[in-house]
Amino acid sequence: MAGILIIAHAPLATALRECVAHVYGALPARIGAIDVLPDSDPVQVVALAHTEIDRLREENGALVLTDMYGATPANIASRLAAIPDVRVLAGVNLPMLMRSVCYRATPLDTLVDKALAGASKGIHAIAPGECVPPGMPVTAAGAAAPAVASPAAGCASSSPSVAKP
């Protein structure tokens, strides 16, 4: 399974990784996060990113997800793109990350395609009354009680490996 490293403006990388742990009930193995602080030394963060890639990379490589193309975290992540079997994608969002976790056992180039598709397919305009599960009452204000989604929805495999604390 490909390792996944998220490099983003603080606290986004850690927050996205914690969202994965929330959905799955525990953090799947080989998912790292580097939060880039305003006063971070880019040279030191690049060194940390290389260490993390070495730790996370598996037989089919590693995927690096970063937040905004052209910003410091993406510039740091771009330094990893020259490493064999490492791919870097900018514009990370939670649908991209969840799709990446679901498909990380696939070949790296397939994983990249799935991640990019997840990112764009996960963005929707929501009209009033949409996304209300059948049978769920809608309040007078039009809001529905929260629904619990299956973490494996849309995944190629139903149970990723989970890191033990």
Secondary structure, 3 states (H helix, E strand, C coil): CCEEEEEEECCHHHHHHHHHHHHHCCCECCEEEEEECCCCCHHHHHHHHHHHHHHHCECCEEEEEECCCCCHHHHHHHCCCCCCCEEEEECCCHHHHHHHHHCCCCCHHHHHHHHHHHHHHCCCCCCCCCCCCCCCCECCCCCECCCCCCCCCCCCCCCCCECCC
